[in-house]
Amino acid sequence: MEYGVATAQRSEEIDRALAQAAGVAAVEAAARPPYDEMHAPDGSVRPHFAALARRLADLDPGELDERQRTLERFFLLQGITFTVYGAESTTERIIPTDLLPRIIPADEWAQIEAGLTQRLQALNLFLADIYGERMILKDGVVPRELVLGAPSYRREMQGLYVPHQAYANVCGSDLIRQEDGAYAVLEDNLRVPSGVSYMLANREASKRTFPGTFRLAGVRQIDRYPDLLLTTLRSMAEWRPNPQVVVLTPGVYNSAYFEHAYLARLMGVPLVEGRDLVVHDNMVYMRTTTGLRRIDVIYRRVDDDFIDPLTFRRDSSLGVPGLFNAYRAGTVVMCNAPGTGVADDKAVYAYVPEIIRYYLGEEPILPNIETFLCREPSQLSYVLANLDKLVVKAVGASGGYGMLIGPHASLAQREEFAQALKADPANYIAQPTIQLSTSPCLIDGQIDDRHVDLRPFILSGEKITVTPGALTRVALRKGSLVVNSSQGGGSKDTWVLAGPGDDLS
């Protein structure tokens, strides 16, 4: 209990310090220019961008435009799309992709890799604990009501065995670069994270548009991701000699359907919908033209609510009746495990540094962004008084929805959010407005800076593996901080440069 008391005291001190400092920090952040990925403060090109800068200097605008068109044709021919729900014209679009890669040197990536490995290890231990003995709740490190009352907490998972304690087999954590150049974690995505297909497709396109520069730069390869993913999934059913893996998709109308089909094809495993599977005697089978085939591992891209109408939402036509009973019986594995979303809840996010200290006895390698929990009356008061300086997020929303960017919002929008905060404060958190770093992009034939974030992908099964690459998301609108494709953002390739001893094969 001493740990819990100390943590509570430290939490109160942090609350007071944040309330005093955040206003000053927001003003200072607005006055400071964002970190420039390519150029140092004196205007010189950073060493890891030097080869690309030289190549760009040799190309005239017409040649750059032609390379951009080549890239877009590649995406068109590959059918690389995403869906925008509610769009007036069409729901199916080719994801906007920028020609110019973002480049990360080896030493920076080493820190990212270590930090993400540490973070996912701790979050998996947290999930095993809250669905087990709940020691972290008993010790008062994380508030009991915050976890057990979270919409994504699944009481059905209580006491169930998960191989290797790997609840989140695929994780996509969003990183940002702060003004001083240090990386921080903006949020974790542990439910059904998407975007890895765009990372892979961006790399293929990048090799076509800058083949010589790519070859000479010493960029680490990401081509093995599908093999690593398949190995990770199979490791979750290691008691079976040759486990059968399938990718479960909601269907062609899902926003990430391209990714589901793409990954299934690259792994060489069947892509199935709920209607393709049947449960008999607590075992899961796939319907085939030659009869039923037993399934051992399901890489599900269906949200928790819809995986089994007998256990979760009864009106779901996307899932498989009886699937959760088979999962409970241990005859099939679902990846990611149901209930992982509680660990990426935006309110639980605020406690991740303490979660790392509690389970690993280590200081976080990658810090969080300071966060106000609106469920706390003192912090709610501060948020309401400073909506023009803060970003407010609904704890269960994603994709850029349910969010207010205070400095860019109208008075009416801020007043509307204030009413929502007062009505349901536990549903919201707030953070200072962050100046995302900028990276050069080709915009209307001209090279200009745009804000970016970074989504690396981490695999967890028998071991944890960080893919040596990432999806760089770009806010394509001038001055925008919203990078989600559903909100007008795009993406670009990310080159992680090799260091001594790194494998380039």
Phi, psi and omega in degrees: 000339180299323179298316182296318179297314179298320180295318180297317179297316179297323179298318179296319178297319179296318179304313182294318181295320179296316182298326180282323189265336189296322179298316178296317181297321180296319179294316180296319180297321180294331182277336182275141175288153178290161177293130180264118184296329187261327187244139173286165181304332179277002178094350180286155180281132179296145188306321184286348176260359190299315182296319179293320179299319179296320180293321180294326179294336181273351184253134176273166183306324180297319179292322177296318178299319180295321178293324177295320178294323176299316179298315182293324177296321178301313180296321180296314182292330179277349181070033183277104188226171169217166183247135173252111180286135178088000179294142185284323186274299182209152181267343185256120183224152171281130183295129177299129184229131181270145184290323192271125182286154167268139187239132181237124180288163187299320184292323177293319181294325179301320178291317178300314182299314180295319181293320180288324176297314178300316185294314181290325176301314181293320181292323175295320176295322177299314180295318178298325181287311185290338173263010178236247185277345177062039182296324182294332176282320178296326180277358175074019180284319174239133181301132182303315184292335179294322182276306186290340178262001180290140180301332184269000176286130182245103180298337179297340181275353184301123175081004181276145179279131175239120183307136177061011187052032181262083180286317180257096182280333176231123181232138174236097181270136180267122180250150172231159177257124180278173186301331180274002179094350181283144177276147174219157179269124179274318175195161176251147177234104187243002185273278174226068185298140181239171176115348184292331178295326178290325175300314181291318180292321177301323180293317178299319179292321181297321178298330181279329186269331177228060187298315183292314180297319180298314184296321184277342186284340183075052182273134178289144187275147176240005185300336185277001182306312180302321178293319179294321177297315180297318178299318178298313181297317180294329180294343179281350177229050187292347177286346177263136185296322179217075188300137178272122181253142171227158173255121181263117182247151173290342179127181190294340183270000177286146185298333183250024184300321178306316182296319180301312181293321182298311182292321178299317180295315182293328178277344182073035180237159181293144170261122186232155168253169182304324182291346179276351184246151178217146179251129178221126182052043178060026172236147184259133180232151174257134176284129177228170180292344180253009180120192183276138177238130183291141179248136182252324184227130177245112171276098189271134173244029178248134181297156181313312187303335191250004188284334182206110182292345178279341183248321184248238183288121185286343180267007182285131173251006184268335186266201185231115178302128179089358183298319183291327176297321176295321178296317179297326180284349177083015180269350178214152179244136173252132180234123356288159181295146173302146177088000179293339184299338179296333181279346175248013172304136187293340174279319176297328178312321183298338183261001184301319176304319178291326177297318178297314180297320185294312186272327186251344183065031183233156171279144179299133177284321177250120183282165170275167164276139180301138190225136175259128176267111184292345176294339178272121186306318182294322180285326176299317180300317179295316181299315181297327181279350185227033181299335180285351182247350192244162169256127181248134183230140170286135190295332184257001184271163178208174176074016180087002179270161178062036187227144175239124172260097191309310183297337182257002183265155176281166178300320180295320179295319179294321179294322178297318179291326178300319179295320179295321179297316180293324183287325184213069185298330182293345182273003186225149167233166178221150179220154174300151177294123184261133175277093177302147177295164180243150178223147181294138179225154175269109184239114179053042176082357181239146176277122181217158182277142173223153180287144183222156165233189188218127176240094171284161180241131184241132179253139182222119175213247173296330175215170179257131181230129175258121179295131183282060179184182183192166171267115172269120179262142189236133171275096190288337178282135182305125177083350182287148175250003183264116187258353184296137180299328179289348182241026176095010180268177179217201181212170176207164179288153179237117179264115172263117185280145183283144172253183179303128178086353179286144181272125179260004181278000000 
